[in-house]
Amino acid sequence: MANLSRKSYDTLSEAVNDLQKQGYTDDFLISEDGECLRCAGKSMELSPDEFIIDDIYRFEGMTDPEDESILFAISSKDNLVKGLVVNSFGAEFSFRSSRLVEELYKRSRS
């Protein structure tokens, strides 16, 4: 995992805004099957072996610490993209999201 400037952010929106200024301009979503990331803006899908995690930021909910968001800054040299994946935990966290996030965490620690 590459490490950006490793700034400390107080809010998710602050982190997103700053990372976008650093070139992480594509928005990625976890696919329905939880096996890849989709970039609607570029009609692109990336499997876990097609991108690297440059950094991870965690944020707890302001009113409920159980509401947690994780922001992944990712890049893919082969596809010439840099973007962000936001994953929220809490009551609406789904299994499909958890599988890919678990894989992302494993890869980020190696």
HUJODA-V368811 format. One line per field, one symbol per residue. ss: DSSP state (a for helix, b for strand, c for the rest). phi: phi as a letter, one per 30 degrees, with the letter a starting at -180 (. if undefined). Layout:
ss: ???
phi: ???
//
This chain:
ss: cccccccccccaaaaaaaaaaccccbbbbbcccccbbbbaaacbbbbaaacbbbbbbbbbcccccccbbbbbbbbbccccbbbbbbbbccccccaaaaaaaaaaaaaacc
phi: .dcddhdccdbddddeedddddjdcdccbddedicacccddchbbbdedcbccdabbcbcddcbeddbbbcccbbbddchbbabbcbcckdcdcdddddddddddeddcc
//
